[in-house]
Amino acid sequence: MKASEFVSNIELELPKSGSVSWKSPSNIALVKYWGKKLNQIPANPSISLTLDACHTKTSVQFQEITQEQQNFSFDLFFEGEEKPAFKPKIQTFFERIESFVPFLKKYHFTIHTSNSFPHSSGIASSASGMAALALCLMEIEQKALPEMTEDFFYRKASFLARLGSGSACRSIRGSLVQWGMHKPIPESSDLYGITYPFEVNEVFEDYHDTILLVHKGQKTVSSTVGHGLMEGHPFAINRFEQAHSNLNALKSIFAEGNLAEFIKIVESEALTLHAMMMTSHPYFLLMKPDTLAILEKIWNFRRETGLHACFTLDAGANVHLLYPSSQKERTIQFVQDELVAHCENGHYICDRVGNGSKRLM
Ligand code: 2P0
């Protein structure tokens, strides 16, 4: 689909007021999105596991404004309190999606949002937050266009979420979501995420992700700045090609449930992401000494036990420990015995693969 197909040309019969509410999960990329072009177009394809416990709940009350106005009209409450600091991000989001959501200036919106994870945990809330808000807007559009197909509803929600934050387009549905043009996946698109269309072994349907919170403070470099530094990066072309070849290699790995090969790709992707940061100009480092200590311990644990725990990293110091549910007891014991000591205040979050966003109420 082209972007123009998400513009609604019909005069919508909009409700005067109402309320909509969605819950969207976070996601963790296996093949990383790092580098983008204009209009939130990714420089390479990515694929992620949709999570479950880490989520954002957003409700939007909408009230018709009789006189159409110049500016967007909205109030934003985060965990029950008005949060002016979060408004510019929503303002930018509304500006980017205005041509696809023609009713944005016809309403006053009261947005209430909250996260299941602490705001300052180093877990990005932009993916789950933008996904939930995009779904709320789609539900308002659907009220005016009830004949809209379910497929279009979710696809456009992903399309809108991407314009808020790239990785958010992978937080609409579960459980393995691919985003970005990749020739061997004809359905793939730079504009929205799709459910991975090939065979996936059941071992991945219930994969666990224990998030080790190494550093909960503000990151020194935002993801948006990091993406920008891939422009003119000396290794960019090779990196983007590598993402395509890793996505190809995952096809048989997903089908067969080949965990040894899965680990090689996932850990290499995580380290490559951080290697790109370390070799940008200006260069930067988001890992902390405790991040490295955890990675070493995971390698030792795997060598000693033959189990399949592996790591991936986001754009931050926290470590995502991935493992099959059948190895849960021993892996959690390992976390408690060895890894908790490296987490800020001993904090970690037990999450697992989930089924995607849910409408609330
Ligand atoms: C990913 N990350 O694939 C990669 C890996 C972080 C590391 O997408 O500028 O918040 O809002 O489009 O989506 C984080 O970047 O960036 C990200 P914007 P986003 O999950």
Residues whose N, C-alpha, C, O or C-beta is under 5 A from the ligand:
A	BS01	2P0	A29 V31 K32 Y33 S46 S126 G164 S165 G166 S167 A168 S223 T224 D314 A315
